[in-house]
Amino acid sequence: MPAQQTKFLLSEDAIPTHWVNMNPDIPGAQIPPLNPQTREPVGPADLGAIFPMELILQEVSPEPLIEIPEAVREAYKLWRPTPLYRARRLEEALGTPARIYYKYEGVSPAGSHKPNTAVPQAYYNARAGIRKLTTETGAGQWGTALSFACAQFGIDCEIWQVRASYDAKPYRKIMMEVFGGTVHPSPSDLTEAGRAMLALDADSPGSLGLAISEAVEVAAQDPTANYALGSVLNHVLLHQTVIGEEALLQLAKIGESVDLIVGCTGGGSNFGGLTFPFLREKLASGAGPVIRAVEPASCPSLTQGTYAYDFGDVAGLTPMLKMHTLGHDFIPDPIHAGGLRYHGMSPLISHLYEENLIEAVAKTQKDCFAAGVLFARTEGIVPAPEPTHALAAAVDEAIACTQTGEEKVILTALCGHGHLDLPAYDAYLRGDLVDHTWADSELQEAVARALTRLPVVPA
Ligand SMILES: Cc1ncc(COP(=O)(O)O)c(C=O)c1O
């Protein structure tokens, strides 16, 4: 292999000073959330029961750039700027003329991109006098990130970890506790929503939608507590745009222009964070990369869901969002990419998909783990199960380039490492990993059933 640069680093003073707010760039993207009781657009007062005012204002801000508070930039210095790598060894293994770059977010304290928003959320809540944040976690990454962030600003953190993940990832629970968080499996008997699910199915594997219900229920009843969401909402995607802003700078320094961006999508936060700064340039200039979201075949909200108002959680406590959804009580198979087991999708990403400004594909978990193992053996990083979806799609494209001879530049976010996901790799290597994808017809039936229970919205 010729001596060529592999990783592209920035100094601390290149940490972005502002987040990129896409709201003003996408006409029509501001489709108001609805109050779950009145079905009228929610106002700041409704959201004020669980969110601090600064985050509520960011949710609807018309400003193209929002300044990052100094205390947040200081905390970002613990891991930002993150490295951009050229995947030379993966390219060589594939024999592709494509050039593959990945922005590695696994260097953060939690091991993923999630602290990029956990830190500002804990900061704004602490400044508003809140003493505790409640939340859900699927992969365990978001709970770890929020637990870390709360410790930075001296507030408590209480986490409902989806049962399937709680059982499969004991080390994630311990890590959340090391940072000071309290962790419960979801469904739990601590909330009405949890008890209702346990009454239906004592062995329920849980879902992100249910864990959200439990965390929201507890926050709404405690005036000193708020709730924090790790994805989906506009302010979460906003905070994640530091990923794309740094990547733009790193690629500009080496004179590369990207042809394709692929990112995995659970609720859309790493995908939005990576792509929005590129999309802003594309919308302004009329030219730019193809942008492709990659989701699990067993929870395909963009490719098989419907675009409608739905609750963000199982119990119907959250505001209703216009989004691609599989139905709020759809319980996906317990796949290992727990962070992608969400029935809905960010309204901003959903709107972009409706407007054909982004594409989407779905991948099965065995194909994703195959790409993850290939990546680990070539690039030396064991990816979290979630970004293996993006890697599998990047590999597909790079293989297509071997056939066409195109020297495409492909960018992805390696949004987390898989050091605490090794049992899943073990299952894959032993041949025990199953593709939970139901037969297409079964999945369609389950989705169709869940969609009959969508909330009715006044015309
Ligand atoms: C490593 C990792 N990647 C991706 C996701 C999916 O979330 P999002 O679509 O918000 O990036 C998660 C969620 O927990 C995660 O932990």
Ligand as a Chemical Component Dictionary entry (heavy atoms), coordinates in Angstrom:
data_LIG
# 
_chem_comp.id                   LIG 
_chem_comp.type                 NON-POLYMER 
_chem_comp.pdbx_formal_charge   0 
_chem_comp.three_letter_code    LIG 
# 
loop_
_chem_comp_atom.comp_id 
_chem_comp_atom.atom_id 
_chem_comp_atom.alt_atom_id 
_chem_comp_atom.type_symbol 
_chem_comp_atom.charge 
_chem_comp_atom.model_Cartn_x 
_chem_comp_atom.model_Cartn_y 
_chem_comp_atom.model_Cartn_z 
_chem_comp_atom.pdbx_ordinal 
LIG C1 C1 C 0 -24.553 4.085 17.341 1  
LIG C2 C2 C 0 -25.932 4.490 16.937 2  
LIG N1 N1 N 0 -26.162 4.789 15.649 3  
LIG C3 C3 C 0 -27.381 5.154 15.220 4  
LIG C4 C4 C 0 -28.446 5.208 16.076 5  
LIG C5 C5 C 0 -29.790 5.576 15.521 6  
LIG O1 O1 O 0 -30.234 6.804 15.933 7  
LIG P1 P1 P 0 -30.242 8.048 14.957 8  
LIG O2 O2 O 0 -30.996 7.669 13.726 9  
LIG O3 O3 O 0 -30.919 9.106 15.733 10 
LIG O4 O4 O 0 -28.817 8.403 14.647 11 
LIG C6 C6 C 0 -28.276 4.915 17.419 12 
LIG C7 C7 C 0 -29.399 5.034 18.341 13 
LIG O5 O5 O 0 -29.377 4.674 19.468 14 
LIG C8 C8 C 0 -26.982 4.543 17.865 15 
LIG O6 O6 O 0 -26.757 4.248 19.143 16 
# 
loop_
_chem_comp_bond.comp_id 
_chem_comp_bond.atom_id_1 
_chem_comp_bond.atom_id_2 
_chem_comp_bond.value_order 
_chem_comp_bond.pdbx_ordinal 
LIG C1 C2 SING 1  
LIG C2 N1 SING 2  
LIG C2 C8 DOUB 3  
LIG N1 C3 DOUB 4  
LIG C3 C4 SING 5  
LIG C4 C5 SING 6  
LIG C4 C6 DOUB 7  
LIG C5 O1 SING 8  
LIG O1 P1 SING 9  
LIG P1 O2 DOUB 10 
LIG P1 O3 SING 11 
LIG P1 O4 SING 12 
LIG C6 C7 SING 13 
LIG C6 C8 SING 14 
LIG C7 O5 DOUB 15 
LIG C8 O6 SING 16 
# 
